[in-house]
């Protein structure tokens, strides 16, 4: 796994954990750390969202490259 794919996966995992905290305990860790909808909070949410799109693209690319693999 290359560095960029690992980084995007890590950020998506952090975002998923934050959503899990929101769903289970109504606790938004990002807002708790950086403030409620401050510019830094919005930047964090944007980076996590873009990471999800990037990770999806990496997964699709990897699957297309390996479509001729014989397992």
Rosetta constraint file for C-alpha pairs under 8 A:
AtomPair CA 1 CA 5 HARMONIC 6.34 0.50
AtomPair CA 1 CA 6 HARMONIC 6.23 0.50
AtomPair CA 2 CA 6 HARMONIC 6.18 0.50
AtomPair CA 3 CA 7 HARMONIC 6.03 0.50
AtomPair CA 4 CA 8 HARMONIC 6.16 0.50
AtomPair CA 5 CA 9 HARMONIC 6.08 0.50
AtomPair CA 5 CA 54 HARMONIC 7.89 0.50
AtomPair CA 5 CA 55 HARMONIC 6.21 0.50
AtomPair CA 5 CA 58 HARMONIC 6.71 0.50
AtomPair CA 6 CA 10 HARMONIC 6.12 0.50
AtomPair CA 7 CA 11 HARMONIC 6.28 0.50
AtomPair CA 8 CA 12 HARMONIC 6.13 0.50
AtomPair CA 8 CA 48 HARMONIC 7.90 0.50
AtomPair CA 8 CA 51 HARMONIC 4.69 0.50
AtomPair CA 8 CA 52 HARMONIC 6.70 0.50
AtomPair CA 8 CA 54 HARMONIC 6.66 0.50
AtomPair CA 8 CA 55 HARMONIC 5.60 0.50
AtomPair CA 9 CA 13 HARMONIC 6.11 0.50
AtomPair CA 9 CA 51 HARMONIC 7.31 0.50
AtomPair CA 9 CA 52 HARMONIC 7.53 0.50
AtomPair CA 9 CA 55 HARMONIC 6.22 0.50
AtomPair CA 10 CA 14 HARMONIC 6.23 0.50
AtomPair CA 11 CA 15 HARMONIC 6.20 0.50
AtomPair CA 11 CA 47 HARMONIC 7.95 0.50
AtomPair CA 11 CA 48 HARMONIC 5.55 0.50
AtomPair CA 11 CA 51 HARMONIC 6.38 0.50
AtomPair CA 11 CA 52 HARMONIC 7.81 0.50
AtomPair CA 12 CA 16 HARMONIC 6.11 0.50
AtomPair CA 12 CA 48 HARMONIC 5.88 0.50
AtomPair CA 12 CA 49 HARMONIC 7.61 0.50
AtomPair CA 12 CA 51 HARMONIC 6.24 0.50
AtomPair CA 12 CA 52 HARMONIC 5.58 0.50
AtomPair CA 13 CA 17 HARMONIC 6.18 0.50
AtomPair CA 14 CA 18 HARMONIC 6.23 0.50
AtomPair CA 14 CA 48 HARMONIC 8.00 0.50
AtomPair CA 15 CA 19 HARMONIC 6.25 0.50
AtomPair CA 15 CA 45 HARMONIC 7.98 0.50
AtomPair CA 15 CA 48 HARMONIC 6.17 0.50
AtomPair CA 16 CA 20 HARMONIC 6.12 0.50
AtomPair CA 17 CA 21 HARMONIC 6.27 0.50
AtomPair CA 18 CA 22 HARMONIC 6.29 0.50
AtomPair CA 18 CA 28 HARMONIC 6.35 0.50
AtomPair CA 18 CA 29 HARMONIC 6.15 0.50
AtomPair CA 18 CA 30 HARMONIC 7.32 0.50
AtomPair CA 19 CA 23 HARMONIC 6.10 0.50
AtomPair CA 19 CA 28 HARMONIC 7.57 0.50
AtomPair CA 20 CA 24 HARMONIC 5.95 0.50
AtomPair CA 21 CA 25 HARMONIC 5.47 0.50
AtomPair CA 21 CA 26 HARMONIC 6.45 0.50
AtomPair CA 21 CA 27 HARMONIC 5.55 0.50
AtomPair CA 21 CA 28 HARMONIC 6.53 0.50
AtomPair CA 21 CA 29 HARMONIC 7.50 0.50
AtomPair CA 22 CA 26 HARMONIC 4.22 0.50
AtomPair CA 22 CA 27 HARMONIC 4.74 0.50
AtomPair CA 22 CA 28 HARMONIC 5.37 0.50
AtomPair CA 23 CA 27 HARMONIC 7.88 0.50
AtomPair CA 27 CA 32 HARMONIC 7.96 0.50
AtomPair CA 28 CA 32 HARMONIC 6.13 0.50
AtomPair CA 29 CA 33 HARMONIC 6.16 0.50
AtomPair CA 30 CA 34 HARMONIC 5.98 0.50
AtomPair CA 30 CA 35 HARMONIC 7.51 0.50
AtomPair CA 30 CA 41 HARMONIC 6.44 0.50
AtomPair CA 30 CA 44 HARMONIC 7.77 0.50
AtomPair CA 31 CA 35 HARMONIC 4.63 0.50
AtomPair CA 31 CA 36 HARMONIC 4.75 0.50
AtomPair CA 31 CA 37 HARMONIC 6.70 0.50
AtomPair CA 31 CA 41 HARMONIC 6.32 0.50
AtomPair CA 32 CA 36 HARMONIC 7.12 0.50
AtomPair CA 34 CA 38 HARMONIC 6.98 0.50
AtomPair CA 34 CA 40 HARMONIC 6.40 0.50
AtomPair CA 34 CA 41 HARMONIC 5.74 0.50
AtomPair CA 35 CA 41 HARMONIC 6.76 0.50
AtomPair CA 36 CA 41 HARMONIC 7.15 0.50
AtomPair CA 37 CA 41 HARMONIC 5.45 0.50
AtomPair CA 37 CA 42 HARMONIC 6.11 0.50
AtomPair CA 38 CA 42 HARMONIC 6.35 0.50
AtomPair CA 39 CA 43 HARMONIC 6.19 0.50
AtomPair CA 40 CA 44 HARMONIC 6.22 0.50
AtomPair CA 41 CA 45 HARMONIC 6.25 0.50
AtomPair CA 42 CA 46 HARMONIC 6.06 0.50
AtomPair CA 43 CA 47 HARMONIC 6.10 0.50
AtomPair CA 44 CA 48 HARMONIC 6.20 0.50
AtomPair CA 45 CA 49 HARMONIC 6.13 0.50
AtomPair CA 46 CA 50 HARMONIC 6.09 0.50
AtomPair CA 47 CA 51 HARMONIC 6.02 0.50
AtomPair CA 48 CA 52 HARMONIC 6.34 0.50
AtomPair CA 49 CA 53 HARMONIC 6.60 0.50
AtomPair CA 50 CA 54 HARMONIC 6.12 0.50
AtomPair CA 51 CA 55 HARMONIC 5.92 0.50
AtomPair CA 52 CA 56 HARMONIC 6.17 0.50
AtomPair CA 53 CA 57 HARMONIC 6.31 0.50
AtomPair CA 54 CA 58 HARMONIC 6.23 0.50
AtomPair CA 55 CA 59 HARMONIC 6.16 0.50
AtomPair CA 56 CA 60 HARMONIC 6.22 0.50
AtomPair CA 57 CA 61 HARMONIC 6.09 0.50
AtomPair CA 58 CA 62 HARMONIC 6.07 0.50
AtomPair CA 59 CA 63 HARMONIC 6.13 0.50
AtomPair CA 60 CA 64 HARMONIC 6.17 0.50
AtomPair CA 61 CA 65 HARMONIC 6.20 0.50
AtomPair CA 62 CA 66 HARMONIC 6.22 0.50
AtomPair CA 63 CA 67 HARMONIC 5.99 0.50
